[in-house]
Structures are given as C-alpha cells and as structure tokens.
Amino acid sequence: MNGEGARLVVEAGAGLAVPAGDGAALADAVLTLRRSSREVMGRRGYRYFKKHFDHEVLVDRLLTRLIAVAEIGDDRE
C-alpha cells in the first residue's frame, strides 16, 4: 500500500490498496473485489467523505482554527 490515497481508501473501508509493483497482490485484490460488495464499499466511501471532507465540515474546522488563532493573538496584545 503506497500513499495517502491508498491509506484513506483502506481506512474508509471503501476499497482495496496494494503495494506498487506487487502483481500478485493486485491479482488477489481483483479476485477479492469480485467476491466483495462494491456497493457496500461505495457507501462506506461516501460516509467517510461526508465525515471528513464535506464542505461544511472543512469550513467548520477552518473557522474553529482561525478563532483559536485569533484568541491567542488577543492574549498577546
């Protein structure tokens, strides 16, 4: 498994990831996907996206951090 994208897919339970250049692992993953519910993986991916990357979630996180930084700045004045 390589990279942040692969980590997110696996963490979300939304798919499979294999190490780059590992043909045997890729073949196993393809066979696993044939037996797996891709619909379930899709729903998991959507839920993960909504929880972590939805526009409103990201805006709320940004505002929380900006307010925290502004409050720290107020303490220094």
Biopython code that builds the backbone (N, CA, C, O; Angstrom):
import numpy as np
from Bio.PDB.StructureBuilder import StructureBuilder

atoms = [
    (1, "MET", "N", (0.864, -1.173, 0.000)),
    (1, "MET", "CA", (0.000, 0.000, 0.000)),
    (1, "MET", "C", (0.900, 1.222, 0.000)),
    (1, "MET", "O", (1.781, 1.359, 0.849)),
    (2, "ASN", "N", (0.672, 2.105, -0.955)),
    (2, "ASN", "CA", (1.515, 3.280, -1.075)),
    (2, "ASN", "C", (0.670, 4.548, -1.113)),
    (2, "ASN", "O", (-0.329, 4.614, -1.828)),
    (3, "GLY", "N", (1.069, 5.539, -0.351)),
    (3, "GLY", "CA", (0.498, 6.863, -0.462)),
    (3, "GLY", "C", (-0.720, 7.118, 0.405)),
    (3, "GLY", "O", (-1.345, 6.209, 0.950)),
    (4, "GLU", "N", (-1.021, 8.404, 0.504)),
    (4, "GLU", "CA", (-2.134, 8.865, 1.328)),
    (4, "GLU", "C", (-3.475, 8.416, 0.759)),
    (4, "GLU", "O", (-4.379, 8.065, 1.516)),
    (5, "GLY", "N", (-3.612, 8.424, -0.547)),
    (5, "GLY", "CA", (-4.869, 7.980, -1.154)),
    (5, "GLY", "C", (-5.188, 6.542, -0.801)),
    (5, "GLY", "O", (-6.329, 6.213, -0.477)),
    (6, "ALA", "N", (-4.181, 5.687, -0.864)),
    (6, "ALA", "CA", (-4.372, 4.286, -0.508)),
    (6, "ALA", "C", (-4.744, 4.157, 0.965)),
    (6, "ALA", "O", (-5.611, 3.360, 1.321)),
    (7, "ARG", "N", (-4.096, 4.932, 1.811)),
    (7, "ARG", "CA", (-4.398, 4.886, 3.236)),
    (7, "ARG", "C", (-5.847, 5.271, 3.495)),
    (7, "ARG", "O", (-6.527, 4.624, 4.292)),
    (8, "LEU", "N", (-6.324, 6.315, 2.833)),
    (8, "LEU", "CA", (-7.702, 6.769, 3.029)),
    (8, "LEU", "C", (-8.713, 5.736, 2.552)),
    (8, "LEU", "O", (-9.726, 5.503, 3.213)),
    (9, "VAL", "N", (-8.446, 5.123, 1.420)),
    (9, "VAL", "CA", (-9.364, 4.105, 0.883)),
    (9, "VAL", "C", (-9.487, 2.944, 1.860)),
    (9, "VAL", "O", (-10.589, 2.469, 2.136)),
    (10, "VAL", "N", (-8.354, 2.493, 2.380)),
    (10, "VAL", "CA", (-8.366, 1.367, 3.314)),
    (10, "VAL", "C", (-9.008, 1.776, 4.634)),
    (10, "VAL", "O", (-9.822, 1.035, 5.185)),
    (11, "GLU", "N", (-8.646, 2.955, 5.144)),
    (11, "GLU", "CA", (-9.219, 3.439, 6.406)),
    (11, "GLU", "C", (-10.739, 3.567, 6.314)),
    (11, "GLU", "O", (-11.450, 3.255, 7.269)),
    (12, "ALA", "N", (-11.224, 4.018, 5.188)),
    (12, "ALA", "CA", (-12.662, 4.194, 4.993)),
    (12, "ALA", "C", (-13.377, 2.863, 4.760)),
    (12, "ALA", "O", (-14.600, 2.781, 4.875)),
    (13, "GLY", "N", (-12.617, 1.833, 4.435)),
    (13, "GLY", "CA", (-13.247, 0.559, 4.082)),
    (13, "GLY", "C", (-13.936, 0.645, 2.740)),
    (13, "GLY", "O", (-14.883, -0.093, 2.464)),
    (14, "ALA", "N", (-13.452, 1.555, 1.904)),
    (14, "ALA", "CA", (-14.104, 1.847, 0.635)),
    (14, "ALA", "C", (-13.455, 1.152, -0.552)),
    (14, "ALA", "O", (-13.845, 1.384, -1.696)),
    (15, "GLY", "N", (-12.484, 0.318, -0.295)),
    (15, "GLY", "CA", (-11.817, -0.358, -1.389)),
    (15, "GLY", "C", (-10.578, -1.055, -0.896)),
    (15, "GLY", "O", (-10.388, -1.241, 0.306)),
    (16, "LEU", "N", (-9.741, -1.439, -1.824)),
    (16, "LEU", "CA", (-8.514, -2.155, -1.508)),
    (16, "LEU", "C", (-7.332, -1.387, -2.066)),
    (16, "LEU", "O", (-7.461, -0.634, -3.032)),
    (17, "ALA", "N", (-6.195, -1.583, -1.454)),
    (17, "ALA", "CA", (-4.955, -0.989, -1.953)),
    (17, "ALA", "C", (-3.866, -2.046, -1.841)),
    (17, "ALA", "O", (-3.857, -2.855, -0.913)),
    (18, "VAL", "N", (-2.969, -2.025, -2.781)),
    (18, "VAL", "CA", (-1.859, -2.972, -2.780)),
    (18, "VAL", "C", (-0.561, -2.205, -3.002)),
    (18, "VAL", "O", (-0.575, -1.104, -3.553)),
    (19, "PRO", "N", (0.549, -2.777, -2.579)),
    (19, "PRO", "CA", (1.833, -2.111, -2.801)),
    (19, "PRO", "C", (2.123, -1.946, -4.292)),
    (19, "PRO", "O", (1.810, -2.821, -5.099)),
    (20, "ALA", "N", (2.714, -0.830, -4.634)),
    (20, "ALA", "CA", (3.094, -0.579, -6.025)),
    (20, "ALA", "C", (4.041, -1.675, -6.504)),
    (20, "ALA", "O", (4.962, -2.069, -5.789)),
    (21, "GLY", "N", (3.807, -2.155, -7.703)),
    (21, "GLY", "CA", (4.676, -3.144, -8.304)),
    (21, "GLY", "C", (4.458, -4.576, -7.849)),
    (21, "GLY", "O", (5.190, -5.474, -8.263)),
    (22, "ASP", "N", (3.464, -4.801, -7.006)),
    (22, "ASP", "CA", (3.194, -6.153, -6.494)),
    (22, "ASP", "C", (2.046, -6.766, -7.288)),
    (22, "ASP", "O", (0.879, -6.643, -6.915)),
    (23, "GLY", "N", (2.396, -7.428, -8.386)),
    (23, "GLY", "CA", (1.397, -8.005, -9.275)),
    (23, "GLY", "C", (0.545, -9.071, -8.611)),
    (23, "GLY", "O", (-0.653, -9.170, -8.876)),
    (24, "ALA", "N", (1.158, -9.868, -7.751)),
    (24, "ALA", "CA", (0.406, -10.928, -7.064)),
    (24, "ALA", "C", (-0.636, -10.319, -6.130)),
    (24, "ALA", "O", (-1.769, -10.796, -6.065)),
    (25, "ALA", "N", (-0.255, -9.269, -5.408)),
    (25, "ALA", "CA", (-1.208, -8.597, -4.516)),
    (25, "ALA", "C", (-2.338, -7.969, -5.320)),
    (25, "ALA", "O", (-3.491, -7.984, -4.889)),
    (26, "LEU", "N", (-2.013, -7.416, -6.486)),
    (26, "LEU", "CA", (-3.041, -6.822, -7.337)),
    (26, "LEU", "C", (-4.017, -7.899, -7.819)),
    (26, "LEU", "O", (-5.230, -7.693, -7.804)),
    (27, "ALA", "N", (-3.489, -9.035, -8.241)),
    (27, "ALA", "CA", (-4.359, -10.123, -8.690)),
    (27, "ALA", "C", (-5.268, -10.588, -7.552)),
    (27, "ALA", "O", (-6.455, -10.832, -7.765)),
    (28, "ASP", "N", (-4.716, -10.708, -6.353)),
    (28, "ASP", "CA", (-5.533, -11.098, -5.194)),
    (28, "ASP", "C", (-6.614, -10.058, -4.915)),
    (28, "ASP", "O", (-7.748, -10.409, -4.590)),
    (29, "ALA", "N", (-6.264, -8.784, -5.040)),
    (29, "ALA", "CA", (-7.237, -7.714, -4.792)),
    (29, "ALA", "C", (-8.375, -7.764, -5.808)),
    (29, "ALA", "O", (-9.537, -7.560, -5.456)),
    (30, "VAL", "N", (-8.041, -8.033, -7.056)),
    (30, "VAL", "CA", (-9.083, -8.135, -8.093)),
    (30, "VAL", "C", (-10.029, -9.287, -7.776)),
    (30, "VAL", "O", (-11.245, -9.150, -7.904)),
    (31, "LEU", "N", (-9.474, -10.413, -7.367)),
    (31, "LEU", "CA", (-10.324, -11.553, -7.011)),
    (31, "LEU", "C", (-11.178, -11.238, -5.787)),
    (31, "LEU", "O", (-12.342, -11.633, -5.722)),
    (32, "THR", "N", (-10.611, -10.539, -4.832)),
    (32, "THR", "CA", (-11.367, -10.129, -3.643)),
    (32, "THR", "C", (-12.513, -9.208, -4.040)),
    (32, "THR", "O", (-13.623, -9.336, -3.523)),
    (33, "LEU", "N", (-12.248, -8.282, -4.955)),
    (33, "LEU", "CA", (-13.305, -7.364, -5.402)),
    (33, "LEU", "C", (-14.437, -8.107, -6.104)),
    (33, "LEU", "O", (-15.596, -7.705, -6.008)),
    (34, "ARG", "N", (-14.115, -9.163, -6.793)),
    (34, "ARG", "CA", (-15.167, -9.956, -7.457)),
    (34, "ARG", "C", (-16.117, -10.555, -6.430)),
    (34, "ARG", "O", (-17.310, -10.710, -6.693)),
    (35, "ARG", "N", (-15.577, -10.893, -5.247)),
    (35, "ARG", "CA", (-16.381, -11.537, -4.208)),
    (35, "ARG", "C", (-16.977, -10.532, -3.225)),
    (35, "ARG", "O", (-17.830, -10.892, -2.414)),
    (36, "SER", "N", (-16.541, -9.294, -3.289)),
    (36, "SER", "CA", (-16.957, -8.285, -2.314)),
    (36, "SER", "C", (-18.155, -7.494, -2.806)),
    (36, "SER", "O", (-18.475, -7.478, -3.995)),
    (37, "SER", "N", (-18.797, -6.850, -1.871)),
    (37, "SER", "CA", (-19.903, -5.968, -2.231)),
    (37, "SER", "C", (-19.346, -4.574, -2.521)),
    (37, "SER", "O", (-19.022, -3.811, -1.610)),
    (38, "ARG", "N", (-19.247, -4.268, -3.800)),
    (38, "ARG", "CA", (-18.742, -2.960, -4.186)),
    (38, "ARG", "C", (-19.716, -1.863, -3.785)),
    (38, "ARG", "O", (-19.307, -0.725, -3.557)),
    (39, "GLU", "N", (-20.989, -2.189, -3.699)),
    (39, "GLU", "CA", (-21.975, -1.201, -3.237)),
    (39, "GLU", "C", (-21.707, -0.810, -1.791)),
    (39, "GLU", "O", (-21.792, 0.365, -1.432)),
    (40, "VAL", "N", (-21.385, -1.789, -0.973)),
    (40, "VAL", "CA", (-21.066, -1.504, 0.429)),
    (40, "VAL", "C", (-19.826, -0.634, 0.510)),
    (40, "VAL", "O", (-19.790, 0.329, 1.276)),
    (41, "MET", "N", (-18.817, -0.962, -0.269)),
    (41, "MET", "CA", (-17.598, -0.150, -0.280)),
    (41, "MET", "C", (-17.908, 1.282, -0.703)),
    (41, "MET", "O", (-17.370, 2.232, -0.135)),
    (42, "GLY", "N", (-18.770, 1.433, -1.696)),
    (42, "GLY", "CA", (-19.160, 2.762, -2.157)),
    (42, "GLY", "C", (-19.857, 3.555, -1.069)),
    (42, "GLY", "O", (-19.584, 4.742, -0.890)),
    (43, "ARG", "N", (-20.758, 2.908, -0.341)),
    (43, "ARG", "CA", (-21.452, 3.591, 0.760)),
    (43, "ARG", "C", (-20.475, 3.976, 1.864)),
    (43, "ARG", "O", (-20.582, 5.058, 2.442)),
    (44, "ARG", "N", (-19.532, 3.101, 2.156)),
    (44, "ARG", "CA", (-18.516, 3.420, 3.170)),
    (44, "ARG", "C", (-17.686, 4.625, 2.740)),
    (44, "ARG", "O", (-17.411, 5.523, 3.536)),
    (45, "GLY", "N", (-17.296, 4.629, 1.478)),
    (45, "GLY", "CA", (-16.514, 5.754, 0.964)),
    (45, "GLY", "C", (-17.280, 7.058, 1.047)),
    (45, "GLY", "O", (-16.718, 8.093, 1.408)),
    (46, "TYR", "N", (-18.564, 7.013, 0.714)),
    (46, "TYR", "CA", (-19.385, 8.222, 0.770)),
    (46, "TYR", "C", (-19.512, 8.724, 2.209)),
    (46, "TYR", "O", (-19.392, 9.922, 2.466)),
    (47, "ARG", "N", (-19.758, 7.795, 3.153)),
    (47, "ARG", "CA", (-19.865, 8.189, 4.567)),
    (47, "ARG", "C", (-18.549, 8.790, 5.072)),
    (47, "ARG", "O", (-18.555, 9.783, 5.799)),
    (48, "TYR", "N", (-17.431, 8.188, 4.684)),
    (48, "TYR", "CA", (-16.121, 8.697, 5.096)),
    (48, "TYR", "C", (-15.909, 10.104, 4.544)),
    (48, "TYR", "O", (-15.451, 11.002, 5.249)),
    (49, "PHE", "N", (-16.251, 10.275, 3.266)),
    (49, "PHE", "CA", (-16.131, 11.597, 2.655)),
    (49, "PHE", "C", (-16.973, 12.629, 3.406)),
    (49, "PHE", "O", (-16.484, 13.708, 3.744)),
    (50, "LYS", "N", (-18.232, 12.297, 3.664)),
    (50, "LYS", "CA", (-19.122, 13.247, 4.347)),
    (50, "LYS", "C", (-18.589, 13.607, 5.732)),
    (50, "LYS", "O", (-18.716, 14.751, 6.168)),
    (51, "LYS", "N", (-17.996, 12.639, 6.422)),
    (51, "LYS", "CA", (-17.494, 12.869, 7.777)),
    (51, "LYS", "C", (-16.214, 13.700, 7.775)),
    (51, "LYS", "O", (-16.017, 14.524, 8.668)),
    (52, "HIS", "N", (-15.343, 13.500, 6.791)),
    (52, "HIS", "CA", (-14.017, 14.097, 6.825)),
    (52, "HIS", "C", (-13.767, 15.198, 5.798)),
    (52, "HIS", "O", (-12.903, 16.047, 6.019)),
    (53, "PHE", "N", (-14.491, 15.210, 4.693)),
    (53, "PHE", "CA", (-14.149, 16.113, 3.602)),
    (53, "PHE", "C", (-15.308, 16.945, 3.075)),
    (53, "PHE", "O", (-15.121, 17.731, 2.146)),
    (54, "ASP", "N", (-16.479, 16.796, 3.630)),
    (54, "ASP", "CA", (-17.622, 17.592, 3.201)),
    (54, "ASP", "C", (-17.305, 19.075, 3.380)),
    (54, "ASP", "O", (-16.610, 19.450, 4.324)),
    (55, "HIS", "N", (-17.796, 19.898, 2.505)),
    (55, "HIS", "CA", (-17.519, 21.336, 2.529)),
    (55, "HIS", "C", (-17.833, 21.948, 3.897)),
    (55, "HIS", "O", (-17.019, 22.688, 4.449)),
    (56, "GLU", "N", (-18.992, 21.644, 4.431)),
    (56, "GLU", "CA", (-19.381, 22.214, 5.726)),
    (56, "GLU", "C", (-18.445, 21.769, 6.845)),
    (56, "GLU", "O", (-18.105, 22.566, 7.720)),
    (57, "VAL", "N", (-18.034, 20.529, 6.826)),
    (57, "VAL", "CA", (-17.099, 20.017, 7.840)),
    (57, "VAL", "C", (-15.781, 20.760, 7.758)),
    (57, "VAL", "O", (-15.235, 21.175, 8.780)),
    (58, "LEU", "N", (-15.268, 20.930, 6.553)),
    (58, "LEU", "CA", (-13.990, 21.615, 6.383)),
    (58, "LEU", "C", (-14.080, 23.085, 6.771)),
    (58, "LEU", "O", (-13.154, 23.618, 7.383)),
    (59, "VAL", "N", (-15.171, 23.741, 6.429)),
    (59, "VAL", "CA", (-15.353, 25.146, 6.796)),
    (59, "VAL", "C", (-15.425, 25.282, 8.322)),
    (59, "VAL", "O", (-14.815, 26.184, 8.896)),
    (60, "ASP", "N", (-16.164, 24.393, 8.969)),
    (60, "ASP", "CA", (-16.252, 24.435, 10.432)),
    (60, "ASP", "C", (-14.883, 24.248, 11.071)),
    (60, "ASP", "O", (-14.547, 24.957, 12.020)),
    (61, "ARG", "N", (-14.099, 23.321, 10.575)),
    (61, "ARG", "CA", (-12.745, 23.096, 11.120)),
    (61, "ARG", "C", (-11.870, 24.332, 10.922)),
    (61, "ARG", "O", (-11.146, 24.748, 11.827)),
    (62, "LEU", "N", (-11.948, 24.908, 9.730)),
    (62, "LEU", "CA", (-11.145, 26.095, 9.445)),
    (62, "LEU", "C", (-11.539, 27.244, 10.364)),
    (62, "LEU", "O", (-10.673, 27.909, 10.933)),
    (63, "LEU", "N", (-12.835, 27.482, 10.513)),
    (63, "LEU", "CA", (-13.290, 28.561, 11.391)),
    (63, "LEU", "C", (-12.862, 28.336, 12.833)),
    (63, "LEU", "O", (-12.452, 29.278, 13.512)),
    (64, "THR", "N", (-12.951, 27.115, 13.301)),
    (64, "THR", "CA", (-12.523, 26.793, 14.664)),
    (64, "THR", "C", (-11.050, 27.120, 14.852)),
    (64, "THR", "O", (-10.663, 27.701, 15.866)),
    (65, "ARG", "N", (-10.248, 26.756, 13.898)),
    (65, "ARG", "CA", (-8.805, 27.037, 13.994)),
    (65, "ARG", "C", (-8.512, 28.527, 13.895)),
    (65, "ARG", "O", (-7.667, 29.045, 14.625)),
    (66, "LEU", "N", (-9.202, 29.215, 13.002)),
    (66, "LEU", "CA", (-8.981, 30.655, 12.875)),
    (66, "LEU", "C", (-9.383, 31.387, 14.153)),
    (66, "LEU", "O", (-8.689, 32.305, 14.589)),
    (67, "ILE", "N", (-10.490, 30.987, 14.747)),
    (67, "ILE", "CA", (-10.927, 31.603, 16.005)),
    (67, "ILE", "C", (-9.896, 31.328, 17.099)),
    (67, "ILE", "O", (-9.578, 32.223, 17.882)),
    (68, "ALA", "N", (-9.374, 30.106, 17.163)),
    (68, "ALA", "CA", (-8.368, 29.782, 18.159)),
    (68, "ALA", "C", (-7.113, 30.633, 17.979)),
    (68, "ALA", "O", (-6.540, 31.115, 18.956)),
    (69, "VAL", "N", (-6.693, 30.813, 16.747)),
    (69, "VAL", "CA", (-5.515, 31.636, 16.467)),
    (69, "VAL", "C", (-5.788, 33.096, 16.836)),
    (69, "VAL", "O", (-4.924, 33.767, 17.400)),
    (70, "ALA", "N", (-6.974, 33.578, 16.522)),
    (70, "ALA", "CA", (-7.333, 34.951, 16.844)),
    (70, "ALA", "C", (-7.359, 35.160, 18.362)),
    (70, "ALA", "O", (-6.943, 36.211, 18.850)),
    (71, "GLU", "N", (-7.840, 34.178, 19.097)),
    (71, "GLU", "CA", (-7.887, 34.281, 20.552)),
    (71, "GLU", "C", (-6.481, 34.288, 21.145)),
    (71, "GLU", "O", (-6.224, 34.998, 22.117)),
    (72, "ILE", "N", (-5.578, 33.512, 20.574)),
    (72, "ILE", "CA", (-4.189, 33.520, 21.025)),
    (72, "ILE", "C", (-3.589, 34.893, 20.756)),
    (72, "ILE", "O", (-2.865, 35.438, 21.589)),
    (73, "GLY", "N", (-3.893, 35.445, 19.590)),
    (73, "GLY", "CA", (-3.400, 36.777, 19.249)),
    (73, "GLY", "C", (-3.929, 37.845, 20.200)),
    (73, "GLY", "O", (-3.209, 38.788, 20.527)),
    (74, "ASP", "N", (-5.187, 37.709, 20.653)),
    (74, "ASP", "CA", (-5.757, 38.669, 21.596)),
    (74, "ASP", "C", (-5.024, 38.635, 22.921)),
    (74, "ASP", "O", (-4.911, 39.670, 23.579)),
    (75, "ASP", "N", (-4.531, 37.505, 23.328)),
    (75, "ASP", "CA", (-3.819, 37.367, 24.604)),
    (75, "ASP", "C", (-2.492, 38.104, 24.571)),
    (75, "ASP", "O", (-1.994, 38.518, 25.617)),
    (76, "ARG", "N", (-1.922, 38.271, 23.416)),
    (76, "ARG", "CA", (-0.589, 38.910, 23.291)),
    (76, "ARG", "C", (-0.680, 40.426, 23.276)),
    (76, "ARG", "O", (0.334, 41.103, 23.446)),
    (77, "GLU", "N", (-1.860, 40.966, 23.078)),
    (77, "GLU", "CA", (-1.986, 42.430, 23.000)),
    (77, "GLU", "C", (-2.006, 43.062, 24.354)),
    (77, "GLU", "O", (-2.106, 44.284, 24.464)),
]
sb = StructureBuilder()
sb.init_structure("model")
sb.init_model(0)
sb.init_chain("A")
sb.init_seg("    ")
for serial, (resi, resn, name, xyz) in enumerate(atoms, 1):
    if name == "N":
        sb.init_residue(resn, " ", resi, " ")
    sb.init_atom(name, np.array(xyz, "f"), 0.0, 1.0, " ", f" {name:<3s}", serial, name[0])
structure = sb.get_structure()
